[in-house]
Amino acid sequence: QGRLYYVRVSAYNMKGWGPPASSLPPSAAPSDWRESDGREPRRRGHIEAMERLLQQVRATHTHYCCGSSKLQNPSRKQSVSRSLKHLFNSSNKFVKTLKRGIYLAAVFYHKDSLLVTAEEQIPIVEVDDSYSSSLMQDFLWFTKLQLSCMWEDVRWLRQSMSVSMSSSSTLQARHKMLTAAAQLQNLLGTHNLGRVHYEPIKDRHGNVLLVTIRDTESQHSLFSGRWMQVTKLQSQRKSLSTPEEPYALDILIITMQDILAYQRRSTHRLAPGLYLGYLKLSSSVDQIKVLVSQRAPNMLCHTRIRDNANVSEEWDWIQTLVAMGEKRRSEEDEEEAEPQPESHAPLLYYELQTAIKSLLKHINVPLHQARHFRLYSLEVVEIGHGVSFLLLLPPADDVCSAPGQSNPYAPLSGFLHLPLQMFE
């Protein structure tokens, strides 16, 4: 209410009515849930600390580049001749068919068209002719290049990573990924390879395809290639595999619309408001995955509670409600299925009831099956841009499903399990 009052007074004064701006009362910020807990904002000082770290990294990078530029920079004539050579022979550098190993593919798209080579192929280069059991960890490491916007530093990272025959297999594998990324950048004529798809594409023939995806602003050719409609590429593609055991490249082309749809949806931002999110994890041998909806893969499964994202004195009521639920579970009271509203219950009580029923219907969990679900009461998760989340959690033993464990709260379809690093 204080903010609304400030806006109205300011507009009133801008039209020349009322007292001068210097005599207006200061604006008042509404109270929030931290006041009852006495907490400081989670991100206080974090931006400044990150800026200092970034300054140190840039200083080190600049010092390295200045010290090595005299030894590594080719002459202007050599660089021109090399660029001309790539212009006429770039198509010969791309891989046409997959044999056995790891490959890196670049999917550049504009609306419904893809950038392809002169042979009407997706631009692909080879990373290695074999892969180890640590492939997923190496892949998640590779995604940090995109997540930290370091595509322009691929060459510097590759030169800084000292690799020898005595180096570990992990170091050698990651160096080969950097080498393949640098080769793809040179052939395409751009540093920006886009975003890494959230999982490698594997087939039963021993091929692994790492995919980067970039949405271009226009259909300008970055190399001697051309643009082709996705549907046309799919219809003209002559597969060398069978439908039962397709090659990784065939899987990529067949599922191209789904991959592009994921790319577009993962950039959507929620409208300001308070949401109820569902936190469900599952673990495997080498990673933890988060359950998300295909319609909004950059957020937990959620439903909207209300337009106002701020939680103020209602936080004390939530703490009381959670304490009552824990007491009821400890006493194993089977008679009362849900807490009864008190006479002074806030409006949030009824909004939460509606949101919980809507969310459970969305994730296909019956209401009676969720009677032991819990509300996360340590904090309101504030994502930013006026978006806040209250979290709904399964029982403690079911928040993260272990390998081989049956999952009683798994939705049927329309959902993805994203690696935790990709979701973050």
Residue pairs with C-beta under 8 A, 6 or more apart in sequence:
1 30
2 27
2 28
2 29
2 30
3 27
3 28
3 29
3 30
5 27
5 28
6 27
6 28
9 18
9 24
9 25
10 21
10 24
12 18
13 19
13 20
13 21
13 24
30 310
30 312
31 312
31 313
32 310
32 311
32 312
32 315
32 380
33 311
33 312
33 314
33 315
33 379
33 380
34 40
34 41
35 312
36 313
36 315
36 316
36 319
37 315
39 379
42 379
42 382
61 153
61 156
64 156
64 160
65 156
68 159
72 159
74 82
86 93
86 186
86 187
86 189
86 223
87 223
87 224
88 224
90 117
90 187
90 223
90 224
91 117
91 118
91 119
91 224
91 225
93 125
93 183
93 187
94 117
94 119
94 121
94 123
94 124
94 125
94 187
95 103
95 124
95 125
95 126
96 119
96 121
97 240
97 249
98 124
98 205
98 207
98 209
98 247
98 248
98 249
99 129
99 207
100 129
100 130
100 205
100 206
100 207
101 126
101 127
101 128
101 129
101 130
101 131
101 206
101 207
101 208
102 126
102 127
102 128
102 130
102 131
102 135
102 176
102 207
102 208
102 209
102 210
103 124
103 125
103 126
103 127
103 207
103 208
103 209
103 210
103 248
104 124
104 125
104 126
104 127
104 177
104 180
104 181
104 184
104 209
104 210
104 212
105 122
105 123
105 124
105 209
105 210
105 211
105 212
105 249
105 252
106 122
106 123
106 124
106 184
106 188
106 193
106 194
106 211
106 212
106 214
107 114
107 122
107 194
107 211
107 212
107 213
107 214
107 252
107 256
107 259
107 260
108 114
108 115
108 123
108 188
108 194
108 213
108 214
108 216
108 222
109 115
109 213
109 214
109 215
109 216
109 230
109 260
110 215
110 216
110 217
110 218
110 219
110 227
112 229
112 230
112 231
113 219
113 227
113 228
113 229
113 230
114 122
114 227
114 228
114 229
114 230
114 233
114 256
115 123
115 216
115 221
115 222
115 225
115 226
115 227
116 122
116 123
116 225
116 226
116 227
116 228
116 233
117 123
117 225
118 224
118 225
118 226
120 228
120 233
120 236
122 249
122 252
122 253
123 184
123 187
123 188
123 223
123 225
124 209
124 249
125 180
125 183
125 184
125 187
126 180
127 176
127 177
127 179
127 180
127 210
128 173
128 176
131 173
131 208
132 138
132 169
132 170
132 173
134 169
134 170
134 173
134 286
135 173
135 200
135 208
136 200
136 286
136 287
136 419
137 170
137 286
138 170
138 173
138 174
138 177
139 200
139 210
140 287
140 419
140 421
140 422
141 174
142 174
142 177
142 181
142 196
142 210
143 196
143 421
143 422
144 150
145 151
145 153
145 154
145 157
145 181
145 196
146 193
146 194
146 195
146 196
146 212
150 157
151 181
151 185
151 191
151 192
151 193
152 191
152 192
154 178
154 181
154 182
154 185
154 191
155 182
157 178
158 175
158 178
158 179
158 182
161 171
161 174
161 175
161 178
163 171
163 172
163 175
167 175
177 210
181 193
184 193
185 191
185 193
187 223
188 222
188 223
189 222
189 223
190 222
192 214
193 212
193 214
194 212
194 213
194 214
194 215
195 212
195 213
195 214
195 263
196 210
196 211
196 212
196 213
197 210
197 211
197 212
197 213
197 259
197 262
198 262
198 297
198 416
198 418
198 419
198 422
199 419
199 422
200 208
200 209
200 210
200 211
201 208
201 209
201 211
201 248
201 251
201 252
202 208
202 209
202 248
203 241
203 245
203 246
203 247
203 248
203 251
204 245
205 241
205 245
205 247
205 248
207 247
207 248
207 249
208 248
209 248
209 249
209 251
209 252
211 252
211 259
213 259
213 260
213 263
215 263
215 264
219 227
221 227
230 256
230 257
230 260
233 253
233 256
234 253
234 254
234 256
237 250
237 253
239 246
239 247
239 250
240 247
241 247
241 250
246 254
252 259
261 294
262 294
262 297
262 416
265 294
265 295
265 296
265 297
265 298
266 297
266 298
267 298
268 296
268 298
269 385
270 296
270 299
270 302
270 383
270 385
270 387
271 387
272 307
272 309
272 385
272 386
272 387
273 304
273 305
273 306
273 307
273 308
273 309
273 386
273 387
273 388
274 304
274 305
274 306
274 307
274 308
274 309
274 310
274 311
274 388
274 389
274 390
275 302
275 303
275 304
275 305
275 387
275 388
275 389
275 390
276 302
276 303
276 304
276 305
276 352
276 355
276 356
276 359
276 389
276 390
276 391
276 392
277 299
277 300
277 301
277 302
277 381
277 389
277 390
277 391
277 392
278 291
278 300
278 301
278 302
278 359
278 363
278 391
278 392
279 290
279 300
279 376
279 391
279 392
279 393
279 399
280 290
280 291
280 301
280 363
280 394
280 399
280 409
281 288
281 289
281 290
281 291
281 399
281 400
281 401
281 420
282 288
282 289
282 291
282 400
282 401
282 407
282 417
283 289
283 400
283 401
283 402
283 403
284 403
285 403
287 419
287 420
287 421
288 400
288 419
288 420
289 417
289 418
289 419
289 420
290 300
290 417
290 418
290 419
290 420
290 423
291 300
291 301
291 363
291 411
291 415
291 416
291 417
292 298
292 299
292 300
292 301
292 415
292 416
292 417
292 418
292 423
293 299
293 301
293 302
293 362
293 414
293 415
293 416
294 414
294 415
294 416
295 414
296 302
297 416
297 418
298 423
300 389
300 391
301 359
301 362
301 363
301 411
301 415
302 359
302 389
303 355
303 358
303 359
303 362
304 355
305 348
305 351
305 352
305 355
305 390
306 348
306 351
309 382
309 386
309 387
309 388
310 388
311 318
311 348
311 380
311 388
311 390
313 346
314 346
314 348
315 380
317 345
317 346
317 348
317 349
318 348
318 375
318 377
318 390
319 377
321 339
321 349
321 375
322 374
322 375
322 377
324 339
325 339
325 374
325 375
328 336
328 339
329 372
337 368
337 371
338 371
341 349
341 350
352 375
352 390
356 370
356 373
356 392
357 367
359 392
360 366
360 367
360 370
363 409
363 411
363 415
364 411
364 412
365 409
365 411
369 408
369 409
370 394
370 409
372 394
372 395
373 392
373 393
373 394
373 395
374 392
374 393
374 394
374 395
374 396
375 390
375 391
375 392
375 393
376 390
376 391
376 392
376 393
380 388
380 389
380 390
381 388
381 389
381 390
381 391
382 388
382 389
383 389
393 399
394 409
398 407
398 408
398 409
401 407
401 410
